[in-house]
């Protein structure tokens, strides 16, 4: 990157790549990247650290030191202007003598929302707005949803045969996809704040839902979320027995007796009680989304099962799909990835747009986004 002008586009591309490093680790804060450039040369880089602080700008300014004076900072999100657990990044940039700030997008947080840019400009700093805004918004879609709609971004991850089955008629499912695809699934976990499953999946598979990526940071440790309306999860389950590895949040209906709740609570499980969905049973999934956002989650990977996936589709909560597909067929008596949705006509289909298709061994991974 040497020889480029200080506000050249490639520096923001580098900042976006740095920001992506924080996905899954920075909640409740956004994942932000910062590149500081002087005389056409990168002098410092920074990205939001685990737990959401220090912020990207602080990290980069610390590395730049006195050289930051007269430099240009490329930041993937408008620098904050309010005081939280740390001081405003806008103030830090001003104090460091930065001469220009190139921002990818305005911060939708009402505590900022243009105030950071205004503070910089009031201090005589040149501000360039909306550099690769679409890319920045896609990167922090979960943070944006949490701030503007009070819910996280939900990615539905499933691994099926060509005919959309996740298990045989006997319930055998290990393994439909190969080792390479399963490794890619672990990388998806790494990029999300939490993993969520329904109670049927938790009872049938008895998973741990922990990270299995060598060298991956577990700070902050990713909560495992089980939607269990009837509170059937047992203290002897592997999910409860591995509480030392990652927190376990169980979302259930209000009104369970104390003797039902106490064994899980005593084991260290965090119970989240919400209203029932109504006559159909289950929990109110929209309320669940709001409560999880209130607890700071911005990106959740939904790993099954079919009933949970269907209820979230019906509530219009599935934003993205990561669909692993093995080149094999089970047949109509196999277990479907999605339970019944009650679709009557083609005009009622839940439509998605394909963003990418990649090969992982013999299997394919399709990334799709909800067509709004």
Secondary structure by P-SEA (a helix, b strand, c coil): ccccccccaaaaaaaaaaaaccccccccccbbbbbbbccccccccccccccccccaaaaaaaaaccccccbbbbbcccccccccccccaaaaaaaacccbbbbccccccccccaaaaaaaaaabbbbbcccaaaaaaaaaaaaaaaaaccccbbbbbbbbccccccccccccccccccaaaaaaaaaaaaaccbbbbcaaaaaacccccccccccccccccbbbbbbccccccccccccccccccbbbbbbbbccccccccaaaaaabbbbbbbbccccccccaaaaaaaaaaaacccbbbbcccaaaaaaaaaaccccccbbbbccccccccccccccccccccccccbbbbbccccccccbbbbbbbbcc
